[in-house]
Structures are given as structure tokens and as C-alpha cells.
């Protein structure tokens, strides 16, 4: 990951661990959780999330479908683990999950943007 703050394991974040423990046989990594693919990698789920986003915030300014899915997958993961955080509240997504989302929906330049603190 681009910075030290982003080099964090899913097992180090209590909200993610709590979600991992909600299944009968918890996996060793969040990317293996049965809900991860359904919530963050499924393009049909992301289409629905996109519709909800548009209704709430207006058009999503992403140039390509890959960029849009990449962004929506991150939003979906945060919503799934933390719930609604509010405007300009950001959390670091575990590096394993960022890598898996990036693998599924690569950025055109092949570079991960990285965590950006909120703008006040």
C-alpha cells in the first residue's frame, strides 16, 4: 500500500473482525468471508448501489465503469462494516480488501490512489 497507515490487516480493525465473526466458521481474512464477494465484488450489487448513490447524491463523476465499480466497492465495504459514517468521515480499508477490490476492478493506470484524509 502507498502509505504506512494503509498497511493494516483486516484482523486489526474491530468493526471488520465483528463482521467476520458473524458467520459460523469465520475465515482468516475478510476477502474469504462469504459476504465480501456479494457486497463488494458483484457487479449487479454495485449497479444497485450506483442507483442508490445517484438518487442520494446525483451523478457519480467517474470516467469508466471500472473506476465507478472500484469506488462503489470501497463504499460498499465501508457501509457493510461500519454503517453510515456521515459526510467527510473516512476510515482506512484493510490492505487485503483494497488489493482484492483493485484486482477485480483495476484502475486504468494500474495505481491505487490510497487513503485520503477528509478535507475540512
N, C-alpha and C positions, 0 to 999 in steps of 0.2 A: 504494500500500500504506500501511497505517496508520503505520508507523514506518520510519526510515532503514535499520535492519538488514534489513528485508524487501524493500527496493528493490534486489534483486540479480538479475542476469541469469543464465540457465542456463549461459552460456559462462564464468562466473566461478567455477563450482564444479567442481572437478576430478572428483569422482565422477560428476557428471551429464555432463560432457564425455566421460569414458571410456565411458559408456553410449551416448552419441550416436555415437561413433566405431566402434561395433560393427556398424554397417550399412555396406554397400558404398558408398553415396552419402550421407554424413552430411548431415543437414539443418542449416539455420542456426539453428533454435530447437527445443528439446525437444518443444514441442507438435506439431511436424510429424514427429517420429520415428514410424515405423510401429508401435512397441510402446506408445506413450503411450495411444492410444485403447483398445487391447486391455487394458492393465493398469490404467488409471485411470478410464476413462470408460464402459466396457462394463458395463451393469447386471447382466448374467449373471455376469461375473467378480466383481463386487462382492458378489453373492449368495453365491458360493462363499467369498470372503474373510470374509464375515459368519459363515458356518457355522464356519469355522476359528477366527475370533475367539471365538465363543460357546463352542466346545469348550475353548479355552485359558484364557479369562478370564471366562466367564459372559456374562449378557445385556449387550448394549450399550445404555446409557441415552441414547438419542436419541429424541425425540418423534415425528418424522416420517421417512418413507422418504427424503425429500430430505436431511435432516440426517444420517441414517445413511450414505447414499451419499457425501455430501460428506466426512464424516470418514474413511470407508473408502478413498476415492480418495486422500486425503492419505497415509494409512498405506501404501497400495499403492505410491504413488510413492516414498516413503522406503525401503520394503523393496526395491523394484526397483533403486534406485540405490545405496543404502548397505548393504543387507542388514539383518540383525537388529542393533539398536543396544543393546538392553537397557532395563531399566526406568528411567524418568526421564532418558533420554538423548534430546535433541531436536536437530534441525537445522532450518535455515531452508530452506524450499522456494522455488525461484526464483519471482519475481513473475509471470512469464509462465505458469507452470504453475498457480499459485494462481488466477490470473484465469480460465484455461480451465476448471479444475475448478469454480470458482464460477459460471461461465457455464452449465455443464452441470447442476450441482446447486446452485441458488441457495439461500442462507439465507432463511428466511421473512421476516426483517426487512430483507433486502437488504444486510446489512452483513457484511463479512468480519471474523472475530474477531481475526485477526492472530497473530503468533508469541507464544507464552507460554513464558518460560524454565521449566525444571524446578523443581518445589517440592522443597526438601531436607527 
